Amino acid sequence: MTKVLVVHGSRHGGTRGIAERIGAVLRTEGLEAVVAPADGRVDVSDADAFVVGSGVYMGNWLKEPLDFLDRNQAALGARPLWLFSSGPLPGSTASKGGQDPLADALGPLEGPGSGGRRKIVELSAATHPRDHRVFPGAFDPADPPRAMSERLVRMLPVSKGLLPPGDFRNWDDIEAWARGIAATLGAPVAMA
Ligand SMILES: Cc1cc2nc3c(=O)[nH]c(=O)nc-3n(C[C@H](O)[C@H](O)[C@H](O)COP(=O)(O)O)c2cc1C
């Protein structure tokens, strides 16, 4: 059975939830799916395909999934790979209007604020993902910050507009994307 490794970097659980839903859909579609956080223990050796996603903070993927991509470039580049970013909060003053979802989440390709985007461009050039999908994320102000940088951003007066609270994950879109991955991998038809 085709085995798909779904790896996520998630600070507050939003991206983990997306990864778990993708894994569940892949299983429903007849594939084997293992969902795991991006840490040093993830074994890529027996996976036939990969889905890797990260929550986006200040235009950057989290360090763990970036390190995962970097460390496993050869294995990921040799097999089918899909990337997703979980980020934009609809209504955020940081949004450029959704014309270019990657720019909305990760910033521009050049100039100030382009560092996070360029890292992903470089790693994508090395690993050849079939797609890089951007899914709206979730923000719960009651969930305490997990990093100093996040604490500082949340204290800024502008953060109210930057970080609209709510769960904006679109499960229909996420499931449809996962079904597309299963179809590409040639999954057997699921039994009713
Ligand atoms: C301090 C802070 C900064 C953020 N910066 C960005 C950003 O630059 N781009 C973006 O698309 N989303 C940004 N977000 C939204 C998060 O990516 C979104 O909340 C996501 O669902 C978080 O995923 P997680 O729960 O898996 O950590 C930010 C959220 C916070 C709290």
The ligand as an SDF file (V2000), in Angstrom:
LIG
                    3D

 31 33  0  0  0  0  0  0  0  0999 V2000
    2.2670   36.4140   16.0760 C   0  0  0  0  0  0  0  0  0  0  0  0
    1.6370   35.8540   14.8300 C   0  0  0  0  0  0  0  0  0  0  0  0
    2.1950   36.1160   13.5910 C   0  0  0  0  0  0  0  0  0  0  0  0
    1.6170   35.5950   12.4270 C   0  0  0  0  0  0  0  0  0  0  0  0
    2.1940   35.8730   11.2150 N   0  0  0  0  0  0  0  0  0  0  0  0
    1.6280   35.3760   10.0810 C   0  0  0  0  0  0  0  0  0  0  0  0
    2.2050   35.6420    8.7970 C   0  0  0  0  0  0  0  0  0  0  0  0
    3.2230   36.3120    8.6540 O   0  0  0  0  0  0  0  0  0  0  0  0
    1.5910   35.1390    7.7030 N   0  0  0  0  0  0  0  0  0  0  0  0
    0.4700   34.3820    7.8120 C   0  0  0  0  0  0  0  0  0  0  0  0
   -0.0570   33.9630    6.7770 O   0  0  0  0  0  0  0  0  0  0  0  0
   -0.0940   34.0840    8.9980 N   0  0  0  0  0  0  0  0  0  0  0  0
    0.4620   34.5710   10.1350 C   0  0  0  0  0  0  0  0  0  0  0  0
   -0.0850   34.2750   11.3530 N   0  0  0  0  0  0  0  0  0  0  0  0
   -1.2680   33.4020   11.4160 C   0  0  0  0  0  0  0  0  0  0  0  0
   -0.8480   31.9730   11.7460 C   0  0  0  0  0  0  0  0  0  0  0  0
   -0.0830   31.4400   10.7300 O   0  0  0  0  0  0  0  0  0  0  0  0
   -2.1060   31.1380   11.9480 C   0  0  0  0  0  0  0  0  0  0  0  0
   -2.6140   31.5330   13.1840 O   0  0  0  0  0  0  0  0  0  0  0  0
   -1.8380   29.6490   11.8740 C   0  0  0  0  0  0  0  0  0  0  0  0
   -3.0630   28.9520   11.8810 O   0  0  0  0  0  0  0  0  0  0  0  0
   -0.9690   29.1870   13.0320 C   0  0  0  0  0  0  0  0  0  0  0  0
   -0.7260   27.8130   12.9140 O   0  0  0  0  0  0  0  0  0  0  0  0
   -0.4750   26.8920   14.1880 P   0  0  0  0  0  0  0  0  0  0  0  0
   -1.7190   26.9720   15.0480 O   0  0  0  0  0  0  0  0  0  0  0  0
   -0.2990   25.5390   13.6060 O   0  0  0  0  0  0  0  0  0  0  0  0
    0.7520   27.3820   14.8820 O   0  0  0  0  0  0  0  0  0  0  0  0
    0.4700   34.7780   12.5150 C   0  0  0  0  0  0  0  0  0  0  0  0
   -0.0820   34.4990   13.7770 C   0  0  0  0  0  0  0  0  0  0  0  0
    0.4810   35.0170   14.9130 C   0  0  0  0  0  0  0  0  0  0  0  0
   -0.1380   34.7040   16.2640 C   0  0  0  0  0  0  0  0  0  0  0  0
  1  2  1  0
  2  3  1  0
  2 30  2  0
  3  4  2  0
  4  5  1  0
  4 28  1  0
  5  6  2  0
  6  7  1  0
  6 13  1  0
  7  8  2  0
  7  9  1  0
  9 10  1  0
 10 11  2  0
 10 12  1  0
 12 13  2  0
 13 14  1  0
 14 15  1  0
 14 28  1  0
 15 16  1  0
 16 17  1  0
 16 18  1  0
 18 19  1  0
 18 20  1  0
 20 21  1  0
 20 22  1  0
 22 23  1  0
 23 24  1  0
 24 25  2  0
 24 26  1  0
 24 27  1  0
 28 29  2  0
 29 30  1  0
 30 31  1  0
M  END
$$$$
